[in-house]
Amino acid sequence: MYRPRVARLRRTTLIITVTVGLFGAVPGSSRAASRDATDIVQLRAGVTLDQGRSAVRAAGGAVTADVPLIHGFGVRLSATARSRLGHNPSIAAVSANTPIRSQFERTDANLATSYPNSVFAPQAWRTATGYGVGVAVIDTGIDGRLPDFRDASGASRIVASVVTNPDASTALDTYGHGTHVAGIIAGDGRQRRFRDPLAGRYVGIAPGANLIAIKASDDAGRGTILDAIYGLQFAVDHRAEYNIRVVNLSLASTVAESYRTDPLDAAVESAYFHGILVVAAAGNRGTAYDATDYSPGNDPFVLSVGAVDDQGTVDRGDDSVTEWSSTGRTQDDQAKPEIAAPGAHIVSTLAKGSAFAGLCPGCIVDGAYMRLGGTSMAAPVVAGAAALVFERHPEWTPEEVKSTLIDTARDVPGGVNEVNAAAAVAAETPSSGADADIVPNDLVNPADGEIDGTRSSWGRSSWGNAPGSLVAGWARSSWGCTCGGSSGGVVESTRSSWGSATWLVRWTG
């Protein structure tokens, strides 16, 4: 039933905006590249790419990037050019290249990592640890130097590393958000040295899973929707090579748009129809009128995750939904989120020398881990649970895994269901119906996941060996992104003029 959106006053909150780099760059690329593109243009059926480019130029704009996954343009437009282009009959949509932000906030609570027990992960490990399943983390990178991301032989479980932001100078996670997320998904502190006092104290939900580190930010955490789209394209292009079954997106656009036209929503749906379950943070807006209106969490094919507070205990009876976890109906009248997971006071891996340590020194735990809270932390719990199910049932589709996770979740106070990893893994017959009666994004063909080439002229990216400082010595393979149609493993300097992204950090008191 439709519920009117009603804004409510909440207790005073100090808002601190920290600009961060979500996607990496290649040496020699223009540092202004990702900040120049202002909009994304999608073409109507029957309009050729050349006709689309001519329309952009005639309106007074400039095409700055071809984006293959969405099959559209990244463009630079003035307000006047945007207005002209919006009235052109050959143009299906003009969308702002808005910033994206991470979905995390600090909470003061118990330091214990009770969350695996809260979702019955240890029980699930009797039959599945995520072994062989690839989980792509599109974020600020992963610090692959940490022992938590190794296997029993000492080899890295980060099977691929790619940087899709033209302003990053290294594949390392210099901000810290992505490493924290990755540790929740697949960290394994049991791989620390035998006499290390921290050995085995902190373990993620799928400690056997492989990770694909996709750095969609620059070194300070800044990134754009376009950078995230290129990350999704890498996951689609290399899904078979790395057995990528799950993508985690603990980020959100900063501008609300219908999922039917939003380019990031088109990209996540393309990944979904190519066989990858997309898990996204629901957001930290509570019950605000627009709490669930932002991509990718507003997309009905995405498994959106709200945050539960497990009170730092293994007693599952005291779990309840946090007051800041986004809940409501989207602008397209879709109920969100579909599921919840522990997201308060979550202790996970801390990237060495990253900005996170300076943002909250009091959040550092045992010198090598960090305590954070937000739906950014809840989403990877569900992504890890999905990896467990895919190991147990590799023949299941994303829709079947999503439906099973939803159907086997347990009720908790607050109006949502908390994921139950053990019950989902134990299911012998998959559930279905999560996608019933959902209309796809206007650009996507659900039969094959392809973007309608007649409505978008975004060129395909290509992938080569990572050059110079973008080679990650701790990853089994490192890739360079030729984003926007250039060659030679260097990011095209004119590939994007989209504005930079910000991570919104809320310190609640």
N, C-alpha and C positions, 0 to 999 in steps of 0.2 A: 504494500500500500504506500502511496506517495506521502511523504512527510514534509510539510512546508519547512523551509530553512529558516531558522530563527537565530539570529546572532545573540550571544549572551556575554555579559561582562565577566571577565575572569580576574583572578588575583593579579596584582601587578607583576609584570615580568620584564626583566632587563633584556633587551634584544641586542646582541652583538653580531654583526655581520663580518665574517671572515672570508675574504676572497681566496679561493683555492683553485688549483689546476686539476681538472678532471681528466684531461687527455694530453698525452705527451707529444713532443715535437721532434723533428729531425734536424740536426745541425745544418745550417745553411738556409733554412726556411725563414720566411718573414715572420717576425714576432707579432706583427700586427695582423697577420693573416686571419686568425680565427676571430678577431675582434671587428673586422671591417664589414662582414656580411650582416645585413640587418633583417633579412626576410627569407622565407622559403616560398617558391612559386611552384604550383602544380598546374599542369595543362589539361585541358578538356580532351575527350576522346576525339581522335582524328587530327589533332593539331601536332605537327611535326616539331622536332626539337629546334630546327632552324627557324621555323615560324615563331616558336616561343621566344627564342633569343631576340628575334627582330621585334617582337612585341615589347620585350623588356627595354630594348634600346630606344624604341619609339616613345616609350613613356618617360624616358630620361633616366633609366636605371642601368645597372651593369651586372652581368652574370659573373659571379666570382667562383662558383663551384658546381661541379656535376656530382650528384649523390645517387649512386646506383640503386641502393636498396629501396629508396623511396621513389626513384625515377622522377626526380624533379630538379629544380635549380636552387642553389644558394645565391642570393642576389643582394646588391646594395641599392637601396631606394631612399630617396628623400620622401618627405610627407606628401609632396605634390605628385611625385612619380608613383607612390603607392596608391594614391587615390585614382590616378589615371588607369593604372594597371588593373585595379579592382573592378573597373567598369568595362574592361576589354572582354568580349564574348569568348575569346580563345583561352581565357584563364579560368581554371576551376577554383583556385583558392590562393590567397596570399596570406601567409602566416608569419608572425614575428619569430625571428631566431632568438628566442628568449634564453636567459640564463637558466641553469639548473642548479639545484641545491641538494645537499645531503640531508638526510632525515635523522639527525642524532641530537641528543641533549644530555647534559650531565645530570645525574641524580645522586643524592647522598643516601646510601643504604648499605646493607650488608655486603661485604666484599666476596662472599662465597659464590662459586660458580655452580649454583644449584640448577641452572636451566636445563642441562641435559636430563636430569632426573625428572624435572617438571613435565617434559614431553616424552618420557619413557624411552629415551634413546639407548641407555645401557641395555635394556631388555631387547631392543631391536638389534644390537650388535651381536647377539647370539647367532643371527642368521645373515646379517648384512652390515657392512661398515662403509659402503659406498665404493668399494674396490673396483677400479677400472672405469668408473663413471666420471666424465669431465664436467666440471662446473665452471662456467665463465663468470668472472667477477669484473663487471664494467664499473670502474671506480677510479681511485687515485693511484692505482698500482698495488703491488704486494711486495713486502720485503722478504724475498726468497732466501736471504741469508740466515733466517731464523731456523733453529732445529725443529720447530713445530711443523714445518712444511716438508720434512723428509719422511722416507719410508724406513722400514726396518733395516734395509741394506745400506742406508745412508744416502740414497739417491733422492733428488728433489722430486716432490710430487707436483711441482709447478711445471707442467709439460710444455707450456708455450707462454711467451711473453711478447706483447705487442703494444706499441705506443701510437695512439691515433690523434694526439693533440700536437699541432705544429710548434707549440711553444715550450714543450718539455725538453730538457737537456739530458735526462737520464731515465732509465726504466725503473729506477728505485722509487719506492713510495716515500717521498720527502714530506708529505703532509701527514699521513697516518691513518686516514679513514679506511682505505681499502684493505690495509693489513689487518685492522681490527675486525672488519667484516669477514675477511677470508679465514681468520682464526675461528670464528663462530661456526663457519661452514665446515671446515676440514682441518682445523688445528689439531695437533697431537703432541702434547707435552711429554708423552711417554718416550719420545725419541730423543729427549735430552740425555746427556751422559749419565751413566749409572749412579754416580755419587752426587749428581746435581740435586740439591735440596728441592728444586722446583719440578723435578721429573715426575710426570704423571698428574700434576695438580690441576692442569688446565687442558681440557680436551673439548674439541668441537663436536658437532652433531654427526658428521660423516668423516671420521678420522682416516678412512682408507681412500677417500675420493681424490682424484686429480684436480688440479686447479689450472685455469687458463687466465693469466693476469693480463687484463686489458686496461691500460692506463689511458683514460680519457680526459685527463687534466694536465695542466702544466705543473711545474714543480711546486707552485704555491696553492694548487687546488682549483684554479680557474678552468672552466670548460663550458662548452655549449651543447645544445641539442645535436648539432651536426657531428660533433666529436663522439657523442654517444651512439648516434646512428652508424658511424663507421665502425664502432666497436661491435655493434650488433651484426653488421655485415661480416666482420671477421668470424664471428661465431657461426654464422650461417655458412660461409664459404669453407670453413674447416671443421664443420660438425662431425663428419665421418672420420677425419684424420685423428681427432682427439676424443672421439665419442662424447661430444658435447650434448648433454641431455637437458641441462639446466643453465639458465642465465639469472644472475642476481643483479638487480638494479636498486640500490639503496640511495636513490636520488629522485629529484622531481623537477619538472619545469617550473619556472616562476610566473608563467602566464597561463591562465585557464583557457582551454579550447575544447570543443567537442571532440570526442575520440574519432568521430567519422571523418574529420579533416586534419587532425593534429598529425604532423609528420613523424614525431617520435612514436605515437600510437601505431601509425602505419608500419613503422620498422619493427616494433615488438610483435605485431600480428604476423608480419612476414616470417620472423623467427619461429613463432609458434606453429604456423602452418608448415614450416619446414621440419617440424619434429622436435622443437626445443621448448620446454616449459619455461615461461618467463615469470619470475617471482619478483615483486616490487614492494617497496615500503609504502604504506598507506599515507604517511604524513603525520605531523605532530600538531595539527590544528584543532584537535578536540572536536567539538560539535559546531564550529563556526559555519556560517552559511555556505562557504565555499570549501569546506574541509576536504572534500573528496573530488575536487574538480580538476586536478592537475595530472598531466601525463607523467609517467606511464601508469600510475596507480589507478587512473580513472578508466582504463581500458577494460572492457568486460571479459576479454580473453586472458588477461593477465591475472595471476593469482596474487591479489593484494593482501598485505599482512598488517594487522593491527598489533598493538603492544599490550602484553599482560605483565603485571607485577607479580612475580612469584614469591615476593617478600623475602627472598634470599633463603628460603627453606626448601627441603625436599618434600615437605608436606604439601600435597597438591590441593588440599581442601581450602587453602587460604589464597589461592590465585584469583586475581580479579583484573579487569581491564583498567588501564591507567586513564586518568582524566584527560591527558593530552593526546592520546591516540586518536587519529582522525576517524570519524564515522559519519555516515549519512548517505545521501543519494547524490549522484553526480548530475551534471547539467543535462545528461541524457537519461536521467531517471534510473540509473543502475545503482543498486545497493552495494556499498563498499564499507569495509573490507569483507572478504569472504571467510577469512580465517585469522586467528591471532596466535602469537607465540610470546614467550618471555622477551621483554625488551627493556626492562628497568635494571639498573646497576649490573650490567653484564660485563664480566671480566674476560678480556681476550688479548690477543697478541699486540704488542706495541712495536711499531717500526723504529729501528735504531736511528737516533738523531732527527726524528721527524718533528714537525711543528706541534703535533698533538701534546707532547710532553710539556711544552711551554704554555699551551692554552690552559691546561689544568694540572699543575704539578701534584695537587692533592689527590688526583685520580689515579696516579701511578701505583701499581700493586706489585710488591715483591721485585721491584726494579726492572722487570721485563714485560709486564702486562699492564693493562689500563682498564679502568672501570668507566663505562659510558652507558647512556640510556637513550632510547628513541626507537622509532619504527625502523630506522636503519639497522638496528641490532636485532629486531624481531624477524625481518625478512630473511636474513641468512640462516636462522634457525629452521625455517620452513624450506629453504633451498637445500639445506643439508638433509632434512627429512625426505625430500623428493629424491635426492641422490640415493638414499637407502632403498627406496621403493624401486627405482630404476635398476639398481643392481639385482634386486630380487626378481623383478619382472621386466627384463629388457625389451620384451615385445610390446609392452603397454605404450599407448600413445600419450602425449601431453594431456589431452582431455581426460583420459582414463586415470592418470596419476593425480591430476588436479581434483577430479571428482572424488576419488578415493580418499585423498587427504581431507577434503571437506566432510565427507560422510563419516569418516572414522574419528573426527575430532570430538572433544568432550566439552560439555557445557561448563562455562565459568560465569560468575556474576559479572554483569556489564553488557550482556546482550550479544556476545560473540562466542564462537567455539575455539578452544585452544587445540593446536595440533597434537596428535598422539602418534608418534613415530612407530611405536611397537605395533599398534593396531593396524596402521596402514601397511606396514611390511608384512604382517601376518595375513592380510586379505588374500585369498586365493583367486577370487573373481573380481575384476575391476568394476568400480562403480562407473556411472555415466550420467549425462544430463546437465553437467555444469555449463555447457555452451548452448543449451536449448534456446531456440528462437532469438539468438544474438545475430545482429546484422554486422558484417565486417566493416572495417574502414573502407571508405570509398575507393581507395587506390589498390586494395589488396584482393587478389583472387584466392579465396580460401581453399580451392582445389589443389593448388600447388605452392601457395605462399608467394607467388611472384607479384611484383608491383606492375601495374598497368603502364606499359611503356608508352602508350599514346597520350598519357596524362601527366607525365613527368619526364624531365630530361636530365635527371641527376645521373652523371656518369659513374661507372663502376670504379671502385678503388681496386688497386692491385697490391700484392703482398710479396715482399722479397726479404732477403736476409737483412737484419737490422744493421745499420751502419754505425760505426764509431761507438759513442758512449751509450747508444740505445741497446747494445748487446748486453743481455743479462746473463752473467756467468753462472748464476745459480739456477737458471731455467734450462730445460732440456733443449729448447729451441727458442730463438729470438727472431721476431719479424719486424720489418719496417713497413710502414703504410705509405703507399703512393696514393694519397687521397686527392681526388679531383682530376685524375687523368694523366698525370705526368709519368715519367719512367725513371728507372735507375735507383729506386729505393729512397728517393727524397720527396718529402711532402711538397706539393705544388704551392708556391708562395701566394698564388691568387685563388686557392681552392675554396676559401671561405672568408666572409667578412662578417660573420655572425658575432654578436656581442658576447662578451665574456660572462661566465657563470659565477654565482656566489654560493657558498655553503652558508646556510643560516644556522647559527648556533644559539640556542636559547638556554640561558642559565636560570633555572627556576629557584626561587628562594622563599 
